[in-house]
């Protein structure tokens, strides 16, 4: 199989092709796996994320753009300005397939441009364009202008990846956006593109991804599609979108509310997928090649939160910007989501950071902050009063964060740095600097292990333990019972999901599929003879490669949770009185044993077993 990388040298405005050898490709597949391997080899130890030496890898995988089983995604990797370790993020829409159609399987962004630029890639032809007229503009306007300049106004042809003002102004919680509303949101990698002054990339072309055995592929793909479509979770996601989880998680008492001080939100139904379907929903939409179509097309026609027809909000957004800040108005959340997309923010990180600000403001008024810190906070807020449940204050602060004005300069740094700056570090709920998503591990205890051991920081997409603790996939557990079998499932999911992110396909497939389901389609595409056992070992290799980046950097490999989750019991609901300490303390030693790690570091024999001998120097 041929895998073509395009290296963009922004310093000299030059581009060159590079082919990844098939041995490396089989060991790391593409996407997240290949990105982790290249980053560990090419990004120097200790380099500042805001440095010309940091690189951004925008990568597809061998299955991207090949068929109708959720193959419309791409993966981004680089050193994170938010965490200081390896950052990565994944996005759907159309950009991944159109990048392959344009002639390349991945892009490596290197160096730094003196002035703002955007890049077009059309059927293998690469051009650098001046982006000064787009600098400071939102994502939606940027895409409109670029499409006009490329004479490609149909949104079904070609794709635009862009950053908003948040990325330009180096917000550590900025998202890389594509197709206007899709986000590679986590770990702040848009700020690295902003530092490099790369505003956007346009891709279009007619190249077809290689498929060695078309008949075998068609047969296997057809079986996959049937399996995915018929699964009840796929059908629920189609009917109500990702926000179908709001009521489910709230009923378990694990829906983080008011900056993680409780697990139940009394207005949960008002921001749920069911309520969205009855009110602001206009249509359902999917990424390229999608049969689930979980995305919501929504519109708020009138009132103070008018929003044109657009996409979202999703589950994580209505939680982070809703329950976590006590905003229970779905129309307001649609407006906040629309603005966050246009400004280019990660909605999980922004919602968590706003919740920290609201808690800091409350503490300042109660005299619970150091006097000098309270005064500074109130001075920077000017006339804004970020009180719980106030969407207007949220919008005002978010605008300031995008352009780093006043208090926005601190909010743009993310929850951890904001809380530390005003003398209340425990107010920030994060792991390794990355703000946590919408599942309280005090109420779903397998998530304690998932969050703590995630290589990119607080994340539900390294291992989605909710699937077995709540949804019963592959089997149902009591979410409040400590069970060592859960440890093996977390480890398995981490490896399985590493493969999924490297092929690159959608994780929603994993509710209805197992790793063996991808053997035939992958072999048909590549001509290889991989087995399910080889694929799961590949996932293990990828997970260890990511962990090695943190070990090499000297931080980010200690696996723990925020003090609030370890020591403060939930005050109400099914998990009342529970903390995450017992689960984490019992799970972690077992996890290290099955992983072949010691104190968060891979053992030399583990690296040798996985064929990672070239990185032994990091651990010996």
Secondary structure as the mmCIF struct_conf table of DSSP 4:
data_model
#
loop_
_struct_conf.conf_type_id
_struct_conf.id
_struct_conf.beg_label_comp_id
_struct_conf.beg_label_asym_id
_struct_conf.beg_label_seq_id
_struct_conf.end_label_comp_id
_struct_conf.end_label_asym_id
_struct_conf.end_label_seq_id
STRN STRN1 UNK A 3 UNK A 9
TURN_TY1_P TURN_TY1_P1 UNK A 10 UNK A 13
STRN STRN2 UNK A 14 UNK A 20
HELX_RH_AL_P HELX_RH_AL_P1 UNK A 22 UNK A 28
BEND BEND1 UNK A 30 UNK A 30
HELX_RH_AL_P HELX_RH_AL_P2 UNK A 31 UNK A 42
BEND BEND2 UNK A 43 UNK A 43
HELX_LH_PP_P HELX_LH_PP_P1 UNK A 44 UNK A 44
TURN_TY1_P TURN_TY1_P2 UNK A 45 UNK A 46
BEND BEND3 UNK A 49 UNK A 51
TURN_TY1_P TURN_TY1_P3 UNK A 52 UNK A 53
STRN STRN3 UNK A 56 UNK A 59
TURN_TY1_P TURN_TY1_P4 UNK A 62 UNK A 65
BEND BEND4 UNK A 66 UNK A 67
TURN_TY1_P TURN_TY1_P5 UNK A 68 UNK A 70
STRN STRN4 UNK A 74 UNK A 79
TURN_TY1_P TURN_TY1_P6 UNK A 81 UNK A 83
BEND BEND5 UNK A 84 UNK A 85
STRN STRN5 UNK A 86 UNK A 91
TURN_TY1_P TURN_TY1_P7 UNK A 93 UNK A 94
HELX_RH_AL_P HELX_RH_AL_P3 UNK A 95 UNK A 101
TURN_TY1_P TURN_TY1_P8 UNK A 102 UNK A 103
BEND BEND6 UNK A 105 UNK A 105
STRN STRN6 UNK A 106 UNK A 110
BEND BEND7 UNK A 111 UNK A 111
BEND BEND8 UNK A 114 UNK A 115
STRN STRN7 UNK A 117 UNK A 122
TURN_TY1_P TURN_TY1_P9 UNK A 123 UNK A 124
STRN STRN8 UNK A 125 UNK A 130
TURN_TY1_P TURN_TY1_P10 UNK A 132 UNK A 136
HELX_RH_AL_P HELX_RH_AL_P4 UNK A 139 UNK A 149
TURN_TY1_P TURN_TY1_P11 UNK A 150 UNK A 151
TURN_TY1_P TURN_TY1_P12 UNK A 155 UNK A 156
BEND BEND9 UNK A 157 UNK A 158
STRN STRN9 UNK A 159 UNK A 162
HELX_RH_AL_P HELX_RH_AL_P5 UNK A 165 UNK A 168
TURN_TY1_P TURN_TY1_P13 UNK A 169 UNK A 170
TURN_TY1_P TURN_TY1_P14 UNK A 172 UNK A 173
STRN STRN10 UNK A 174 UNK A 174
STRN STRN11 UNK A 176 UNK A 178
TURN_TY1_P TURN_TY1_P15 UNK A 179 UNK A 181
STRN STRN12 UNK A 182 UNK A 184
HELX_RH_3T_P HELX_RH_3T_P1 UNK A 186 UNK A 188
TURN_TY1_P TURN_TY1_P16 UNK A 189 UNK A 189
HELX_RH_AL_P HELX_RH_AL_P6 UNK A 190 UNK A 196
TURN_TY1_P TURN_TY1_P17 UNK A 197 UNK A 197
STRN STRN13 UNK A 198 UNK A 204
BEND BEND10 UNK A 212 UNK A 212
HELX_RH_AL_P HELX_RH_AL_P7 UNK A 214 UNK A 230
BEND BEND11 UNK A 231 UNK A 231
HELX_RH_AL_P HELX_RH_AL_P8 UNK A 232 UNK A 240
HELX_RH_3T_P HELX_RH_3T_P2 UNK A 242 UNK A 244
HELX_RH_AL_P HELX_RH_AL_P9 UNK A 245 UNK A 251
TURN_TY1_P TURN_TY1_P18 UNK A 252 UNK A 253
BEND BEND12 UNK A 255 UNK A 255
STRN STRN14 UNK A 257 UNK A 257
TURN_TY1_P TURN_TY1_P19 UNK A 258 UNK A 261
STRN STRN15 UNK A 262 UNK A 262
BEND BEND13 UNK A 263 UNK A 263
TURN_TY1_P TURN_TY1_P20 UNK A 266 UNK A 268
HELX_RH_3T_P HELX_RH_3T_P3 UNK A 269 UNK A 271
BEND BEND14 UNK A 272 UNK A 272
HELX_RH_AL_P HELX_RH_AL_P10 UNK A 273 UNK A 278
TURN_TY1_P TURN_TY1_P21 UNK A 279 UNK A 280
STRN STRN16 UNK A 281 UNK A 285
TURN_TY1_P TURN_TY1_P22 UNK A 288 UNK A 289
BEND BEND15 UNK A 291 UNK A 292
STRN STRN17 UNK A 295 UNK A 300
BEND BEND16 UNK A 302 UNK A 303
TURN_TY1_P TURN_TY1_P23 UNK A 304 UNK A 305
STRN STRN18 UNK A 307 UNK A 311
HELX_RH_AL_P HELX_RH_AL_P11 UNK A 315 UNK A 320
TURN_TY1_P TURN_TY1_P24 UNK A 321 UNK A 322
HELX_RH_3T_P HELX_RH_3T_P4 UNK A 323 UNK A 325
TURN_TY1_P TURN_TY1_P25 UNK A 326 UNK A 326
HELX_RH_AL_P HELX_RH_AL_P12 UNK A 330 UNK A 343
TURN_TY1_P TURN_TY1_P26 UNK A 344 UNK A 344
STRN STRN19 UNK A 345 UNK A 345
HELX_RH_AL_P HELX_RH_AL_P13 UNK A 347 UNK A 366
TURN_TY1_P TURN_TY1_P27 UNK A 367 UNK A 367
BEND BEND17 UNK A 369 UNK A 369
HELX_RH_AL_P HELX_RH_AL_P14 UNK A 371 UNK A 381
TURN_TY1_P TURN_TY1_P28 UNK A 382 UNK A 383
TURN_TY1_P TURN_TY1_P29 UNK A 388 UNK A 389
HELX_RH_AL_P HELX_RH_AL_P15 UNK A 391 UNK A 403
TURN_TY1_P TURN_TY1_P30 UNK A 404 UNK A 404
TURN_TY1_P TURN_TY1_P31 UNK A 406 UNK A 407
HELX_RH_AL_P HELX_RH_AL_P16 UNK A 408 UNK A 411
TURN_TY1_P TURN_TY1_P32 UNK A 412 UNK A 413
HELX_RH_AL_P HELX_RH_AL_P17 UNK A 415 UNK A 421
TURN_TY1_P TURN_TY1_P33 UNK A 422 UNK A 423
HELX_RH_3T_P HELX_RH_3T_P5 UNK A 425 UNK A 427
STRN STRN20 UNK A 430 UNK A 431
TURN_TY1_P TURN_TY1_P34 UNK A 432 UNK A 433
STRN STRN21 UNK A 434 UNK A 435
HELX_LH_PP_P HELX_LH_PP_P2 UNK A 436 UNK A 436
BEND BEND18 UNK A 438 UNK A 438
TURN_TY1_P TURN_TY1_P35 UNK A 441 UNK A 443
BEND BEND19 UNK A 444 UNK A 444
TURN_TY1_P TURN_TY1_P36 UNK A 445 UNK A 445
HELX_RH_AL_P HELX_RH_AL_P18 UNK A 446 UNK A 452
TURN_TY1_P TURN_TY1_P37 UNK A 453 UNK A 453
TURN_TY1_P TURN_TY1_P38 UNK A 455 UNK A 456
BEND BEND20 UNK A 457 UNK A 458
BEND BEND21 UNK A 460 UNK A 462
TURN_TY1_P TURN_TY1_P39 UNK A 465 UNK A 465
HELX_RH_AL_P HELX_RH_AL_P19 UNK A 466 UNK A 469
TURN_TY1_P TURN_TY1_P40 UNK A 470 UNK A 470
BEND BEND22 UNK A 471 UNK A 471
BEND BEND23 UNK A 473 UNK A 475
TURN_TY1_P TURN_TY1_P41 UNK A 479 UNK A 480
BEND BEND24 UNK A 481 UNK A 481
TURN_TY1_P TURN_TY1_P42 UNK A 484 UNK A 484
HELX_RH_AL_P HELX_RH_AL_P20 UNK A 485 UNK A 503
TURN_TY1_P TURN_TY1_P43 UNK A 504 UNK A 504
HELX_RH_3T_P HELX_RH_3T_P6 UNK A 507 UNK A 511
TURN_TY1_P TURN_TY1_P44 UNK A 512 UNK A 512
HELX_RH_3T_P HELX_RH_3T_P7 UNK A 515 UNK A 518
HELX_RH_AL_P HELX_RH_AL_P21 UNK A 519 UNK A 526
HELX_RH_AL_P HELX_RH_AL_P22 UNK A 532 UNK A 553
TURN_TY1_P TURN_TY1_P45 UNK A 554 UNK A 554
BEND BEND25 UNK A 555 UNK A 556
HELX_RH_AL_P HELX_RH_AL_P23 UNK A 563 UNK A 567
BEND BEND26 UNK A 568 UNK A 568
BEND BEND27 UNK A 572 UNK A 573
TURN_TY1_P TURN_TY1_P46 UNK A 574 UNK A 577
BEND BEND28 UNK A 580 UNK A 580
HELX_RH_AL_P HELX_RH_AL_P24 UNK A 581 UNK A 595
TURN_TY1_P TURN_TY1_P47 UNK A 596 UNK A 596
STRN STRN22 UNK A 597 UNK A 598
TURN_TY1_P TURN_TY1_P48 UNK A 599 UNK A 600
STRN STRN23 UNK A 601 UNK A 602
HELX_RH_AL_P HELX_RH_AL_P25 UNK A 604 UNK A 609
TURN_TY1_P TURN_TY1_P49 UNK A 610 UNK A 611
HELX_RH_3T_P HELX_RH_3T_P8 UNK A 613 UNK A 618
TURN_TY1_P TURN_TY1_P50 UNK A 619 UNK A 619
#
